[in-house]
Amino acid sequence: MMMDGDMAELSGKVALVTGAGVGIGRAIAQVLAREGARVLVVDFNEDTARETAAGIRAAGGEAVPHVADVSDESCVQAMVRAAVDTFGGLHVACNSAAVSRGSGPIHGFTREVFDHTLTMCLTNTFLCMKHEIAHMLEAGGGSIVNISSNASLRGQPYNTAYAAAKSGVNLLTKSSASEYGHKGIRINAVSPGVIRTPGVERYFEEQPKIAEGLKQAAAMRRLGEPREIAEVVCFLASDRASYITGQLLSVDGGAAVK
């Protein structure tokens, strides 16, 4: 259900969300639309992007699907241009897209897998920010929220490439925030703990004992839901967070403090 236009936090804003076809990215697109934003739903999978956009429209929101591989700079340029051409601007961007296919001891990683993880979890975020910021500078400001991971906070055995890439996202966020804060662009990051996404659910079906252990790792003794990440992204994107920039906020049920 859409909120009343006078109450919607992002009424009149244009947003784009990468990785918005499933899971956390989909929930972010839905919540931004619920709060009045017109959303460009970006994913490399056309079917899931269309599903997300259709669901938003069915709930009374405005959304258009857009297919892009955000590790390809030409696709990123086209993505930003599509948001501006379709909706007339770009005020909010959430860079959620990430793909990590490598796990295991670091001495067993191939260069190809390591490079691929950096490309799909760090370089893609840099490319998105580069072109989002370029437009926001011309337009007089905006808000960017990057999706990091608790894997970046204290190391994660056998997931080193992903942890390193997301650690890079953290510093990319903080350094860029210091560059553009006085130019009207706020840049923050959200660090999810273990969230109940389709991918995590499949993993837990294969490894049920690990599922219980991860639940116990959070102080709240449960997994997070995609919507709980989305609500924080929406807050950081909105004017309620107008004096917040350069921050990394863990949304993890207290896992980082245990």
C-alpha angles and dihedrals in degrees: 000000000000119000122238109281093240091055100042109111095213101037110151093016128122117217137182125200123192120209086026097144097088146003120357094000092053092050090050092052090048095050094045089052091047087057092054104267121137103231134210102207106211125192137137088233109076095197096054092043089054091048092053093047092047091051091051092050091047088056091053100263134121119250140148124195120233127186116218142148099219092199086071111078094208089055090050091052090050091048094056090044090051092054091050095043094045101042105015101251148003121250104154131035128181115191104203104143115117135149123191119178099163129090136151137073113336093236087062096052117110118225088241094058093044093049091046091054092050090048095050098039105032114011091050090055091050091051092049093048092047093059097033090053093046090058094041091053090056092045096048103254148329145176129264126191120190123199112229128166139238085241085079096058105070108355128273118228116236090009097075101133093052092044091050092048093050090046085058090052089056094055092039086057096047096043093047091047089057090051099049107027092098090049095061099261119122118198123189138156135220120212111204123204119209106326127190099246126150090258093051091046091054090049091050091051088058095041109030095166091056090052092060092046092053092050090054091048091071118077087228090055096229143082122262125247123231090242090061090060091044094054091056092047089052091051093050091047093050132080089254085079093046094133096044122097137142093028132138111207119193114215099186113121089259097303093134093058097050 
